């Protein structure tokens, strides 16, 4: 699983807001689920870190789509 972020720039600093998830298909393509749209059209898709995976595993509600 990968995480999808909206990218915004302020004062030459990059800010990321998590807006969804992406899943790698068998053919290497991505399926993307967005819960919001980036206002400037810029998104970043990156691998989930080990810390994010641990937090996801500990969620009591078992909601796989929570961002």
Buried (B, 14 or more C-beta within 10 A) or exposed (E): EBBBBBBBEEEEEEEBEBBBBBEEEEEEEEEEEBEEEBEEEEBBEEEBEEEEEEEBEEEEEEEEEEB
